[in-house]
Amino acid sequence: MLIEKLPELASEIEELLLEKGETALAAQVQELTLVDRCRCEDDFCGTFYALPKPDGAYGTGHRNVPLEPRQGMLVLDILADKIAAVEVLYRDDVRRKLLIEFP
């Protein structure tokens, strides 16, 4: 669960979603699971999946929700109104924890 492994990030995402008026998405944050991390080799990437990664593009029913964090970049991938992935860039603290969780 995101709230257990990265509680500060979970709180931040929830707060930023509420600020954007995305209450239905904010309500999902406390239950988000960590399925896997992005396997790209970019040293600035801390992206993780809350649903299994698709083969190729997400397709129909996909949208992005960019957030405005104080540090780095956060963009949520939403699929059929569910948080599918959280693109986290330039957040070394998140990347380090994901590398430990998903070597």
N, CA, C and O atoms as CSV, one atom per row, in Angstrom:
chain,resi,resn,atom,element,x,y,z
A,1,MET,N,N,0.840,-1.185,0.000
A,1,MET,CA,C,0.000,0.000,0.000
A,1,MET,C,C,0.890,1.255,0.000
A,1,MET,O,O,1.903,1.329,0.696
A,2,LEU,N,N,0.477,2.208,-0.789
A,2,LEU,CA,C,1.215,3.467,-0.877
A,2,LEU,C,C,1.297,4.146,0.485
A,2,LEU,O,O,2.355,4.646,0.868
A,3,ILE,N,N,0.194,4.166,1.210
A,3,ILE,CA,C,0.144,4.857,2.504
A,3,ILE,C,C,1.151,4.271,3.494
A,3,ILE,O,O,1.644,4.987,4.365
A,4,GLU,N,N,1.462,2.978,3.372
A,4,GLU,CA,C,2.417,2.340,4.272
A,4,GLU,C,C,3.860,2.587,3.856
A,4,GLU,O,O,4.720,2.822,4.704
A,5,LYS,N,N,4.131,2.535,2.551
A,5,LYS,CA,C,5.500,2.653,2.054
A,5,LYS,C,C,5.948,4.091,1.851
A,5,LYS,O,O,7.113,4.418,2.079
A,6,LEU,N,N,5.034,4.949,1.425
A,6,LEU,CA,C,5.367,6.353,1.139
A,6,LEU,C,C,4.257,7.260,1.686
A,6,LEU,O,O,3.543,7.899,0.913
A,7,PRO,N,N,4.112,7.316,3.011
A,7,PRO,CA,C,2.982,8.050,3.588
A,7,PRO,C,C,2.964,9.541,3.258
A,7,PRO,O,O,1.894,10.115,3.056
A,8,GLU,N,N,4.134,10.173,3.200
A,8,GLU,CA,C,4.167,11.605,2.883
A,8,GLU,C,C,3.693,11.852,1.459
A,8,GLU,O,O,2.959,12.806,1.202
A,9,LEU,N,N,4.109,10.996,0.535
A,9,LEU,CA,C,3.687,11.134,-0.856
A,9,LEU,C,C,2.186,10.895,-0.977
A,9,LEU,O,O,1.503,11.618,-1.702
A,10,ALA,N,N,1.672,9.903,-0.284
A,10,ALA,CA,C,0.236,9.623,-0.330
A,10,ALA,C,C,-0.555,10.841,0.151
A,10,ALA,O,O,-1.534,11.234,-0.484
A,11,SER,N,N,-0.143,11.428,1.250
A,11,SER,CA,C,-0.827,12.612,1.777
A,11,SER,C,C,-0.743,13.779,0.804
A,11,SER,O,O,-1.720,14.500,0.601
A,12,GLU,N,N,0.420,13.958,0.211
A,12,GLU,CA,C,0.613,15.045,-0.754
A,12,GLU,C,C,-0.295,14.865,-1.970
A,12,GLU,O,O,-0.944,15.816,-2.404
A,13,ILE,N,N,-0.344,13.662,-2.517
A,13,ILE,CA,C,-1.192,13.401,-3.687
A,13,ILE,C,C,-2.657,13.650,-3.340
A,13,ILE,O,O,-3.385,14.281,-4.107
A,14,GLU,N,N,-3.077,13.161,-2.200
A,14,GLU,CA,C,-4.470,13.345,-1.783
A,14,GLU,C,C,-4.809,14.830,-1.655
A,14,GLU,O,O,-5.851,15.276,-2.135
A,15,GLU,N,N,-3.935,15.583,-1.013
A,15,GLU,CA,C,-4.141,17.026,-0.833
A,15,GLU,C,C,-4.200,17.760,-2.178
A,15,GLU,O,O,-5.068,18.607,-2.393
A,16,LEU,N,N,-3.273,17.429,-3.074
A,16,LEU,CA,C,-3.236,18.090,-4.379
A,16,LEU,C,C,-4.470,17.749,-5.219
A,16,LEU,O,O,-4.973,18.598,-5.955
A,17,LEU,N,N,-4.950,16.531,-5.112
A,17,LEU,CA,C,-6.173,16.157,-5.829
A,17,LEU,C,C,-7.382,16.916,-5.291
A,17,LEU,O,O,-8.234,17.359,-6.061
A,18,LEU,N,N,-7.456,17.064,-3.982
A,18,LEU,CA,C,-8.557,17.827,-3.394
A,18,LEU,C,C,-8.514,19.280,-3.848
A,18,LEU,O,O,-9.555,19.873,-4.133
A,19,GLU,N,N,-7.308,19.861,-3.919
A,19,GLU,CA,C,-7.160,21.236,-4.396
A,19,GLU,C,C,-7.649,21.393,-5.830
A,19,GLU,O,O,-8.151,22.455,-6.200
A,20,LYS,N,N,-7.509,20.344,-6.643
A,20,LYS,CA,C,-7.962,20.372,-8.040
A,20,LYS,C,C,-9.448,20.026,-8.188
A,20,LYS,O,O,-9.995,20.080,-9.290
A,21,GLY,N,N,-10.090,19.673,-7.085
A,21,GLY,CA,C,-11.493,19.299,-7.143
A,21,GLY,C,C,-11.716,17.864,-7.587
A,21,GLY,O,O,-12.832,17.496,-7.951
A,22,GLU,N,N,-10.665,17.046,-7.561
A,22,GLU,CA,C,-10.747,15.637,-7.967
A,22,GLU,C,C,-11.014,14.768,-6.733
A,22,GLU,O,O,-10.183,13.948,-6.343
A,23,THR,N,N,-12.184,14.964,-6.133
A,23,THR,CA,C,-12.493,14.285,-4.871
A,23,THR,C,C,-12.600,12.770,-5.013
A,23,THR,O,O,-12.186,12.037,-4.115
A,24,ALA,N,N,-13.148,12.295,-6.124
A,24,ALA,CA,C,-13.274,10.849,-6.320
A,24,ALA,C,C,-11.898,10.187,-6.409
A,24,ALA,O,O,-11.697,9.090,-5.888
A,25,LEU,N,N,-10.956,10.856,-7.069
A,25,LEU,CA,C,-9.596,10.314,-7.143
A,25,LEU,C,C,-8.903,10.418,-5.784
A,25,LEU,O,O,-8.198,9.495,-5.375
A,26,ALA,N,N,-9.098,11.515,-5.098
A,26,ALA,CA,C,-8.490,11.694,-3.774
A,26,ALA,C,C,-8.932,10.585,-2.819
A,26,ALA,O,O,-8.152,10.133,-1.980
A,27,ALA,N,N,-10.174,10.155,-2.951
A,27,ALA,CA,C,-10.704,9.097,-2.082
A,27,ALA,C,C,-10.026,7.749,-2.332
A,27,ALA,O,O,-10.088,6.864,-1.479
A,28,GLN,N,N,-9.380,7.580,-3.488
A,28,GLN,CA,C,-8.712,6.322,-3.810
A,28,GLN,C,C,-7.307,6.210,-3.225
A,28,GLN,O,O,-6.772,5.109,-3.102
A,29,VAL,N,N,-6.716,7.331,-2.869
A,29,VAL,CA,C,-5.295,7.352,-2.501
A,29,VAL,C,C,-4.990,6.458,-1.301
A,29,VAL,O,O,-3.977,5.758,-1.301
A,30,GLN,N,N,-5.832,6.467,-0.296
A,30,GLN,CA,C,-5.578,5.666,0.911
A,30,GLN,C,C,-5.541,4.163,0.633
A,30,GLN,O,O,-4.966,3.404,1.413
A,31,GLU,N,N,-6.147,3.732,-0.466
A,31,GLU,CA,C,-6.219,2.309,-0.802
A,31,GLU,C,C,-5.300,1.914,-1.957
A,31,GLU,O,O,-5.335,0.766,-2.402
A,32,LEU,N,N,-4.481,2.841,-2.449
A,32,LEU,CA,C,-3.618,2.537,-3.596
A,32,LEU,C,C,-2.583,1.478,-3.246
A,32,LEU,O,O,-1.906,1.553,-2.221
A,33,THR,N,N,-2.484,0.504,-4.114
A,33,THR,CA,C,-1.459,-0.517,-3.954
A,33,THR,C,C,-0.259,-0.158,-4.818
A,33,THR,O,O,-0.371,0.618,-5.767
A,34,LEU,N,N,0.866,-0.722,-4.483
A,34,LEU,CA,C,2.074,-0.576,-5.291
A,34,LEU,C,C,2.277,-1.906,-6.010
A,34,LEU,O,O,2.654,-2.900,-5.390
A,35,VAL,N,N,2.031,-1.921,-7.307
A,35,VAL,CA,C,2.138,-3.151,-8.096
A,35,VAL,C,C,3.565,-3.331,-8.598
A,35,VAL,O,O,4.102,-4.438,-8.563
A,36,ASP,N,N,4.177,-2.249,-9.063
A,36,ASP,CA,C,5.537,-2.287,-9.593
A,36,ASP,C,C,6.005,-0.866,-9.805
A,36,ASP,O,O,5.230,0.085,-9.703
A,37,ARG,N,N,7.287,-0.736,-10.103
A,37,ARG,CA,C,7.847,0.573,-10.439
A,37,ARG,C,C,8.154,0.596,-11.925
A,37,ARG,O,O,8.224,-0.443,-12.580
A,38,CYS,N,N,8.332,1.782,-12.434
A,38,CYS,CA,C,8.763,1.931,-13.815
A,38,CYS,C,C,10.156,1.321,-13.939
A,38,CYS,O,O,11.001,1.503,-13.063
A,39,ARG,N,N,10.385,0.612,-15.009
A,39,ARG,CA,C,11.662,-0.073,-15.209
A,39,ARG,C,C,12.591,0.661,-16.173
A,39,ARG,O,O,13.579,0.095,-16.641
A,40,CYS,N,N,12.273,1.922,-16.469
A,40,CYS,CA,C,13.203,2.693,-17.302
A,40,CYS,C,C,14.481,2.926,-16.496
A,40,CYS,O,O,14.484,2.751,-15.278
A,41,GLU,N,N,15.501,3.296,-17.128
A,41,GLU,CA,C,16.785,3.505,-16.452
A,41,GLU,C,C,17.057,4.973,-16.127
A,41,GLU,O,O,18.168,5.315,-15.720
A,42,ASP,N,N,16.067,5.840,-16.300
A,42,ASP,CA,C,16.265,7.258,-16.002
A,42,ASP,C,C,16.460,7.443,-14.502
A,42,ASP,O,O,15.649,6.976,-13.702
A,43,ASP,N,N,17.532,8.122,-14.125
A,43,ASP,CA,C,17.845,8.277,-12.705
A,43,ASP,C,C,16.961,9.291,-11.995
A,43,ASP,O,O,17.102,9.487,-10.787
A,44,PHE,N,N,16.062,9.934,-12.712
A,44,PHE,CA,C,15.144,10.902,-12.115
A,44,PHE,C,C,13.712,10.350,-12.011
A,44,PHE,O,O,12.809,11.059,-11.568
A,45,CYS,N,N,13.506,9.095,-12.416
A,45,CYS,CA,C,12.163,8.515,-12.478
A,45,CYS,C,C,11.833,7.715,-11.217
A,45,CYS,O,O,12.571,6.814,-10.819
A,46,GLY,N,N,10.717,8.067,-10.611
A,46,GLY,CA,C,10.184,7.334,-9.468
A,46,GLY,C,C,8.743,6.934,-9.717
A,46,GLY,O,O,7.941,6.839,-8.788
A,47,THR,N,N,8.423,6.701,-10.982
A,47,THR,CA,C,7.065,6.333,-11.365
A,47,THR,C,C,6.723,4.937,-10.860
A,47,THR,O,O,7.568,4.041,-10.854
A,48,PHE,N,N,5.477,4.765,-10.437
A,48,PHE,CA,C,5.028,3.453,-10.000
A,48,PHE,C,C,3.623,3.176,-10.507
A,48,PHE,O,O,2.880,4.088,-10.870
A,49,TYR,N,N,3.278,1.894,-10.524
A,49,TYR,CA,C,1.984,1.437,-11.011
A,49,TYR,C,C,1.111,1.003,-9.844
A,49,TYR,O,O,1.559,0.302,-8.937
A,50,ALA,N,N,-0.145,1.433,-9.888
A,50,ALA,CA,C,-1.136,1.012,-8.903
A,50,ALA,C,C,-2.018,-0.098,-9.475
A,50,ALA,O,O,-2.690,-0.818,-8.735
A,51,LEU,N,N,-2.005,-0.224,-10.800
A,51,LEU,CA,C,-2.644,-1.324,-11.521
A,51,LEU,C,C,-1.571,-1.943,-12.404
A,51,LEU,O,O,-0.578,-1.281,-12.703
A,52,PRO,N,N,-1.735,-3.175,-12.824
A,52,PRO,CA,C,-0.705,-3.778,-13.685
A,52,PRO,C,C,-0.433,-2.927,-14.928
A,52,PRO,O,O,-1.351,-2.387,-15.546
A,53,LYS,N,N,0.839,-2.824,-15.274
A,53,LYS,CA,C,1.254,-2.041,-16.438
A,53,LYS,C,C,0.685,-2.683,-17.701
A,53,LYS,O,O,0.768,-3.899,-17.878
A,54,PRO,N,N,0.105,-1.861,-18.577
A,54,PRO,CA,C,-0.437,-2.428,-19.814
A,54,PRO,C,C,0.676,-2.752,-20.811
A,54,PRO,O,O,1.782,-2.220,-20.719
A,55,ASP,N,N,0.370,-3.614,-21.744
A,55,ASP,CA,C,1.263,-3.828,-22.879
A,55,ASP,C,C,0.946,-2.728,-23.877
A,55,ASP,O,O,-0.103,-2.761,-24.522
A,56,GLY,N,N,1.830,-1.761,-24.013
A,56,GLY,CA,C,1.572,-0.630,-24.902
A,56,GLY,C,C,0.834,0.488,-24.179
A,56,GLY,O,O,0.965,0.659,-22.966
A,57,ALA,N,N,0.057,1.245,-24.946
A,57,ALA,CA,C,-0.661,2.408,-24.412
A,57,ALA,C,C,-1.897,1.971,-23.616
A,57,ALA,O,O,-2.400,0.861,-23.788
A,58,TYR,N,N,-2.373,2.863,-22.746
A,58,TYR,CA,C,-3.570,2.570,-21.965
A,58,TYR,C,C,-4.815,2.469,-22.836
A,58,TYR,O,O,-5.685,1.640,-22.568
A,59,GLY,N,N,-4.917,3.297,-23.872
A,59,GLY,CA,C,-6.060,3.229,-24.779
A,59,GLY,C,C,-7.272,3.995,-24.272
A,59,GLY,O,O,-7.147,4.962,-23.521
A,60,THR,N,N,-8.447,3.543,-24.697
A,60,THR,CA,C,-9.712,4.211,-24.396
A,60,THR,C,C,-9.944,4.280,-22.884
A,60,THR,O,O,-9.663,3.334,-22.149
A,61,GLY,N,N,-10.462,5.418,-22.447
A,61,GLY,CA,C,-10.761,5.599,-21.029
A,61,GLY,C,C,-9.593,6.120,-20.221
A,61,GLY,O,O,-9.680,6.197,-18.996
A,62,HIS,N,N,-8.489,6.485,-20.885
A,62,HIS,CA,C,-7.298,6.989,-20.197
A,62,HIS,C,C,-7.280,8.511,-20.224
A,62,HIS,O,O,-7.648,9.137,-21.218
A,63,ARG,N,N,-6.848,9.088,-19.116
A,63,ARG,CA,C,-6.586,10.524,-19.055
A,63,ARG,C,C,-5.456,10.765,-18.071
A,63,ARG,O,O,-5.159,9.916,-17.231
A,64,ASN,N,N,-4.830,11.926,-18.181
A,64,ASN,CA,C,-3.779,12.334,-17.252
A,64,ASN,C,C,-4.297,13.431,-16.351
A,64,ASN,O,O,-5.089,14.276,-16.770
A,65,VAL,N,N,-3.846,13.412,-15.112
A,65,VAL,CA,C,-4.145,14.488,-14.178
A,65,VAL,C,C,-2.813,15.017,-13.659
A,65,VAL,O,O,-2.209,14.416,-12.771
A,66,PRO,N,N,-2.346,16.150,-14.215
A,66,PRO,CA,C,-1.103,16.744,-13.718
A,66,PRO,C,C,-1.362,17.447,-12.390
A,66,PRO,O,O,-2.373,18.129,-12.223
A,67,LEU,N,N,-0.451,17.275,-11.461
A,67,LEU,CA,C,-0.543,17.932,-10.160
A,67,LEU,C,C,0.587,18.950,-10.045
A,67,LEU,O,O,1.528,18.933,-10.838
A,68,GLU,N,N,0.491,19.818,-9.073
A,68,GLU,CA,C,1.498,20.863,-8.901
A,68,GLU,C,C,2.163,20.749,-7.525
A,68,GLU,O,O,1.858,21.520,-6.615
A,69,PRO,N,N,3.071,19.782,-7.383
A,69,PRO,CA,C,3.755,19.604,-6.097
A,69,PRO,C,C,4.801,20.695,-5.874
A,69,PRO,O,O,5.196,21.397,-6.805
A,70,ARG,N,N,5.233,20.820,-4.639
A,70,ARG,CA,C,6.286,21.782,-4.324
A,70,ARG,C,C,7.635,21.330,-4.867
A,70,ARG,O,O,8.515,22.151,-5.127
A,71,GLN,N,N,7.790,20.030,-5.036
A,71,GLN,CA,C,9.058,19.471,-5.516
A,71,GLN,C,C,8.770,18.458,-6.618
A,71,GLN,O,O,7.824,17.678,-6.516
A,72,GLY,N,N,9.577,18.471,-7.658
A,72,GLY,CA,C,9.463,17.484,-8.724
A,72,GLY,C,C,8.202,17.632,-9.553
A,72,GLY,O,O,7.590,18.699,-9.610
A,73,MET,N,N,7.830,16.533,-10.195
A,73,MET,CA,C,6.636,16.491,-11.034
A,73,MET,C,C,5.796,15.277,-10.655
A,73,MET,O,O,6.326,14.205,-10.365
A,74,LEU,N,N,4.475,15.463,-10.664
A,74,LEU,CA,C,3.527,14.372,-10.407
A,74,LEU,C,C,2.432,14.430,-11.456
A,74,LEU,O,O,1.790,15.464,-11.643
A,75,VAL,N,N,2.223,13.317,-12.138
A,75,VAL,CA,C,1.132,13.190,-13.101
A,75,VAL,C,C,0.481,11.832,-12.872
A,75,VAL,O,O,1.153,10.800,-12.870
A,76,LEU,N,N,-0.829,11.847,-12.681
A,76,LEU,CA,C,-1.543,10.597,-12.482
A,76,LEU,C,C,-2.075,10.088,-13.812
A,76,LEU,O,O,-2.607,10.858,-14.612
A,77,ASP,N,N,-1.933,8.803,-14.042
A,77,ASP,CA,C,-2.558,8.134,-15.180
A,77,ASP,C,C,-3.849,7.520,-14.664
A,77,ASP,O,O,-3.836,6.675,-13.769
A,78,ILE,N,N,-4.957,7.954,-15.235
A,78,ILE,CA,C,-6.269,7.495,-14.802
A,78,ILE,C,C,-6.855,6.621,-15.903
A,78,ILE,O,O,-6.868,7.001,-17.073
A,79,LEU,N,N,-7.334,5.464,-15.518
A,79,LEU,CA,C,-7.939,4.535,-16.469
A,79,LEU,C,C,-9.303,4.125,-15.929
A,79,LEU,O,O,-9.411,3.524,-14.860
A,80,ALA,N,N,-10.335,4.460,-16.685
A,80,ALA,CA,C,-11.712,4.139,-16.268
A,80,ALA,C,C,-11.977,4.644,-14.845
A,80,ALA,O,O,-12.533,3.931,-14.011
A,81,ASP,N,N,-11.569,5.880,-14.593
A,81,ASP,CA,C,-11.778,6.570,-13.313
A,81,ASP,C,C,-11.036,5.944,-12.129
A,81,ASP,O,O,-11.394,6.191,-10.978
A,82,LYS,N,N,-10.016,5.145,-12.401
A,82,LYS,CA,C,-9.169,4.582,-11.342
A,82,LYS,C,C,-7.730,5.030,-11.554
A,82,LYS,O,O,-7.265,5.135,-12.689
A,83,ILE,N,N,-7.030,5.292,-10.462
A,83,ILE,CA,C,-5.615,5.656,-10.551
A,83,ILE,C,C,-4.845,4.406,-10.958
A,83,ILE,O,O,-4.792,3.426,-10.216
A,84,ALA,N,N,-4.250,4.455,-12.147
A,84,ALA,CA,C,-3.516,3.310,-12.679
A,84,ALA,C,C,-2.024,3.422,-12.412
A,84,ALA,O,O,-1.359,2.421,-12.145
A,85,ALA,N,N,-1.496,4.645,-12.483
A,85,ALA,CA,C,-0.066,4.866,-12.271
A,85,ALA,C,C,0.140,6.289,-11.784
A,85,ALA,O,O,-0.685,7.174,-12.012
A,86,VAL,N,N,1.262,6.482,-11.108
A,86,VAL,CA,C,1.659,7.806,-10.654
A,86,VAL,C,C,3.045,8.072,-11.216
A,86,VAL,O,O,4.026,7.434,-10.834
A,87,GLU,N,N,3.099,9.025,-12.128
A,87,GLU,CA,C,4.377,9.421,-12.707
A,87,GLU,C,C,5.034,10.397,-11.731
A,87,GLU,O,O,4.528,11.494,-11.493
A,88,VAL,N,N,6.154,9.983,-11.181
A,88,VAL,CA,C,6.894,10.780,-10.205
A,88,VAL,C,C,8.270,11.048,-10.796
A,88,VAL,O,O,9.042,10.121,-11.038
A,89,LEU,N,N,8.569,12.312,-11.024
A,89,LEU,CA,C,9.859,12.675,-11.606
A,89,LEU,C,C,10.578,13.656,-10.698
A,89,LEU,O,O,9.962,14.515,-10.067
A,90,TYR,N,N,11.897,13.510,-10.646
A,90,TYR,CA,C,12.775,14.404,-9.873
A,90,TYR,C,C,12.455,14.387,-8.381
A,90,TYR,O,O,12.453,15.426,-7.720
A,91,ARG,N,N,12.187,13.194,-7.866
A,91,ARG,CA,C,11.948,12.990,-6.432
A,91,ARG,C,C,12.822,11.819,-5.991
A,91,ARG,O,O,12.370,10.674,-5.964
A,92,ASP,N,N,14.063,12.110,-5.649
A,92,ASP,CA,C,15.018,11.065,-5.276
A,92,ASP,C,C,14.553,10.235,-4.082
A,92,ASP,O,O,14.822,9.035,-4.024
A,93,ASP,N,N,13.862,10.858,-3.133
A,93,ASP,CA,C,13.383,10.133,-1.962
A,93,ASP,C,C,12.421,9.018,-2.359
A,93,ASP,O,O,12.484,7.914,-1.818
A,94,VAL,N,N,11.541,9.308,-3.295
A,94,VAL,CA,C,10.580,8.314,-3.769
A,94,VAL,C,C,11.304,7.231,-4.560
A,94,VAL,O,O,11.055,6.042,-4.356
A,95,ARG,N,N,12.191,7.629,-5.451
A,95,ARG,CA,C,12.913,6.667,-6.278
A,95,ARG,C,C,13.707,5.681,-5.414
A,95,ARG,O,O,13.692,4.479,-5.678
A,96,ARG,N,N,14.398,6.181,-4.388
A,96,ARG,CA,C,15.192,5.302,-3.520
A,96,ARG,C,C,14.321,4.244,-2.856
A,96,ARG,O,O,14.695,3.072,-2.810
A,97,LYS,N,N,13.174,4.644,-2.347
A,97,LYS,CA,C,12.291,3.696,-1.666
A,97,LYS,C,C,11.705,2.676,-2.640
A,97,LYS,O,O,11.544,1.506,-2.296
A,98,LEU,N,N,11.389,3.118,-3.846
A,98,LEU,CA,C,10.864,2.177,-4.844
A,98,LEU,C,C,11.919,1.172,-5.277
A,98,LEU,O,O,11.602,0.008,-5.520
A,99,LEU,N,N,13.160,1.606,-5.375
A,99,LEU,CA,C,14.233,0.682,-5.763
A,99,LEU,C,C,14.446,-0.395,-4.703
A,99,LEU,O,O,14.811,-1.524,-5.031
A,100,ILE,N,N,14.224,-0.057,-3.454
A,100,ILE,CA,C,14.324,-1.045,-2.375
A,100,ILE,C,C,13.132,-1.997,-2.422
A,100,ILE,O,O,13.287,-3.209,-2.275
A,101,GLU,N,N,11.956,-1.441,-2.626
A,101,GLU,CA,C,10.719,-2.244,-2.644
A,101,GLU,C,C,10.644,-3.161,-3.875
A,101,GLU,O,O,10.189,-4.301,-3.789
A,102,PHE,N,N,11.096,-2.639,-5.010
A,102,PHE,CA,C,11.055,-3.370,-6.279
A,102,PHE,C,C,12.427,-3.347,-6.937
A,102,PHE,O,O,12.652,-2.561,-7.857
A,103,PRO,N,N,13.357,-4.203,-6.479
A,103,PRO,CA,C,14.738,-4.177,-7.021
A,103,PRO,C,C,14.799,-4.509,-8.507
A,103,PRO,O,O,15.881,-4.525,-9.093
